Amino acid sequence: MADRLVPLGEKRLMDVKLGELTSWLGTRDFTPNGLLNGIRRGHDRYYNKYINVKKGSIGGVAMLLVGYVAISYIWGYDHIKHDRWRKYH
């Protein structure tokens, strides 16, 4: 089974070599429906791996919250940066 050839379109991103990256991107579906299906598959994968488990913990939800905080900080960084140099007197 290990020496079986997998078509390039069925490989995951982590299994694609750097030289095959452009060909692999060419096999992806970048239509709005294809992007929506990719987001749905990613959500299902995340939900089944971290949320929908028998012995779950706060880890899956905590990862989501940390990601939200990081993205919010990145979006607001320009405003925060300008506040550092503002004088309040």
C-alpha positions in Angstrom: 0.0 0.0 0.0 2.8 2.4 0.7 4.2 2.3 -2.8 0.8 2.9 -4.4 0.7 6.1 -6.6 -1.9 8.7 -5.5 -3.1 11.1 -8.2 -1.9 14.6 -7.6 -5.5 16.0 -7.3 -6.2 13.7 -4.3 -3.1 14.6 -2.3 -3.3 16.8 0.7 -1.3 20.0 0.9 1.1 18.5 3.4 1.9 15.6 1.1 2.6 17.8 -2.0 6.3 18.4 -2.9 7.4 22.0 -3.6 7.9 21.3 -7.3 4.4 19.9 -7.6 2.7 22.8 -5.9 1.7 24.7 -9.1 0.3 21.6 -10.7 -1.6 20.7 -7.5 -3.0 24.3 -7.3 -4.2 23.8 -10.9 -6.3 20.8 -9.8 -8.1 22.8 -7.1 -11.7 24.1 -7.6 -11.6 27.9 -7.0 -15.2 28.5 -8.0 -17.4 30.0 -5.2 -19.1 26.6 -4.8 -15.8 24.8 -4.6 -14.5 27.3 -2.0 -17.6 26.9 0.0 -17.3 23.1 -0.1 -13.6 23.4 1.1 -14.7 25.6 4.0 -17.4 23.1 4.9 -14.9 20.2 4.7 -12.5 22.1 7.0 -15.3 22.8 9.5 -16.4 19.2 9.5 -12.8 18.0 10.0 -12.2 20.4 12.9 -15.6 19.6 14.5 -15.0 15.9 14.4 -11.4 16.1 15.6 -11.8 18.6 18.5 -15.4 19.1 19.4 -17.4 15.9 18.7 -15.3 13.5 20.8 -16.1 11.1 23.6 -13.7 12.5 26.1 -13.6 16.2 25.2 -12.1 19.1 27.0 -11.9 22.8 26.6 -9.0 22.5 24.0 -11.1 22.7 20.8 -13.1 25.7 21.9 -10.0 27.4 23.4 -8.2 27.1 20.1 -11.1 28.8 18.4 -11.1 31.6 20.9 -7.3 32.1 20.7 -7.6 32.3 16.9 -10.4 34.9 17.2 -8.3 37.0 19.6 -5.3 36.9 17.4 -7.2 37.9 14.3 -8.9 40.7 16.2 -5.5 42.0 17.4 -4.1 41.9 13.8 -7.1 43.7 12.4 -6.9 46.4 15.1 -3.1 46.7 15.2 -2.9 49.9 13.2 -5.2 51.7 15.6 -3.3 50.3 18.6 0.0 51.3 17.1 -1.2 54.9 16.7 -2.5 55.0 20.2 1.0 54.3 21.6 2.3 57.6 20.4 -0.7 59.8 21.3 -0.4 62.2 24.2 -3.3 62.3 26.7 -2.5 65.7 28.3 
